[in-house]
Amino acid sequence: MTLTDRLNGINLYLIGMMGAGKSSTGAALAQTLGYQFFDTDAVVEAAAGQPVTDIFAAQGEAAFRQLETKVLAELSAYRRLVVATGGGIVTQQHNWSYLHHGIVVWLDAPPTVLQERLSGDTDRPLLQGQDLATKLTTLLAERQPLYTQADVRVSVGAEDDVAAIAARTLALIDQRIRSEADSAVLN
């Protein structure tokens, strides 16, 4: 029985900080599993008809979070999806009810890796007007207790490429499913 068979159509939701590799890893996972891939930021932009930066500028973070929740709610109604979420999706408690429709995977990249990947990125509203290292450290401190609620944690290092992260993610998901199946048999 393959991992795709064991998943039985259950969605995968990738959470973690911006720059952790959720979008690139999500696309690779979807291709491997024969799932569809969605990035919540891209879906929000398509629905709103404007980039995330413009939504933040014109309507604020709260309006963006509402759109993000609506997109997550709609996506969670489907099966066989890999969904890369925005880094702050975990900050809205009600989003967890949608995330728990599937397997939640935390791509955990250290601040040094995030800073290297995000330096010079001008498209991220939460990074505007502040020292990058300070902002990333602050956001990670706020979000880390929420990220730890994930079903699977995948450590992401500076030297890891997308294929390596995707392979490690699939192995950890498979391990999680097998251990849950073993627990169910014992109970």
N, C-alpha and C positions, 0 to 999 in steps of 0.2 A: 504494500500500500504506500503510495507516494504522499508527500507532505500536502500536496494539493487535495488529495483524497481525504486526508485526515482533517484538513481545514473545513471541508464540507461547505464551502462557500462563505465562510466567516470572513468579514472584512478585517483588514489590518489598518490601524490608525497610527501614524508616526507623529510623535510629539518630541519636543526638545527646543533648544534655543535656535534662534536664527543663525544660519551659518553652519549648523550641525550636519547638513547634508540630507535633510528630509526629502526634498524634491528629487534630487538625483538618485538617491537610494530607493525612494518609492517607485520611481519609473523602472528601475532595474528589477525590483521585487515583482512588480506587476507583470513585466515581460516574462520573467522566469515562471511565475505561477499561472500565467494565462488569465490574469485579472485585468480589470480596467484601472487606470490611474487617474486620480484627481488631486489637484493642489487647491486647498481651500482659498488661498489668496487669489489664484487665477480665476476661480469660479466667482468669487466676490467681485472681482474687477469686471468680469463679463456681465454679471447681473446688474452692477451699478453703472456700467458704461464708462468707467473712469478708473485710473490707477489707484492703488491703495494710498499712495502719498497724497493724492487729491482728496480722497475721502477723509483722511485724517485732517488735512488742512481746512477743508470746507465744513466738515460736520463733527470732527473730533473723534477721539478713540472710542468713546461709548457707542457712537453710531456705527463705527466699523465693527465693534464686537457684536452688535445686534445682527448685522448682516452675516457675520462669520457664523454665529449660532444658527441662523436660519439655513445657511448653506450646509452646515454640519447635520442639522436635523433632516434635511432633504436627502443628503447622501446616505445617512445611516439606514434609510428605508430600503436601500438596495443591498445586493449581495455580490460577492466576488469583486470587491474593490480594495485597492490600496489607496489610502488617503493621507497625503502630507498636509499637516495642519500648520497654522500659524503658531509661532512660539508662545503666544499669550493665550491660546485657546483654553488652556488648563486653568486660567485665572477665573473663569466663569463657572461656578459650581455646577449649574444645570447642564453644562456641556458634557460632564462626566456621564450623565444618563445616556447620551448618544454614543460616547466613546466606548462605553461598556457593552454596546451591541457587538463589539468585535474584540480583537486582541490589540491592546495598546502597547506600542513599542517606543521606548524612550531612547533616542539617539543622544548619548551623553558625551559631548565633546568638552574638553577643558577650556577655560577662558583664553589661554594662550593660542589654541587652535582657532577658536572663534575670532579672536582679534586679528590673527593673520588672514583669515578668509574674508573678513568684513572690512578690513582697512581700505579706504577709498570708495566704499559703497555709499552712494548718496541717495539710494532709493528706499532706505528703511527709515520710516518716520520716527521711530523711537530712538534712533541713534543721532538725530539731528541736534546740533548745537551743544554737544557735550563731549567730554573726553571719552573716547571709545572704550578704553580699558575700564574706566570707572563705571560707565553705564552698563557694560556687559557684566561686570562683577555684581552690581546692584540688582540687575534683572535676574541673574542666575540665583542670587541669594533669596530673592522673593519667590522664584518659581521652583527651585529645586525640591522643596518639600512636596510640591504638587506632582512634579515629574516622577518622584519616587513611587507614586501610586500605580505606575505602569505595570503591566503584566510581565514585560520583558525589558531588560536594560542592556543596551549594546554600547560598549565603550568605543569611542571614535578617537583615533590618534592622528597626529599630523601626517604620518607616513601612509595611512590607509587610503586606498582608492575605493571607488564606488563598488567595484566587483567584490573586494574583500569585505567591505561593510555589509553588502547584501548577503554574501555567503554566510557570514557570522550571524546575521539576523535570522536567516532561514534555519540555521542549525539551532539557535536558541529557541525559536518558536517551536520547532519540532520537539525539542527537549521538553518544553513546557507542556505541549499537548500530550506527549507520552506520559509525563509524570502525573498529569491530571487524570488520564485514562487509568493509570495504575492505581491511583488513589480511589477512583470510583469503583474499581474491581474489589479493592480491599474493604470498602465500606459497604 
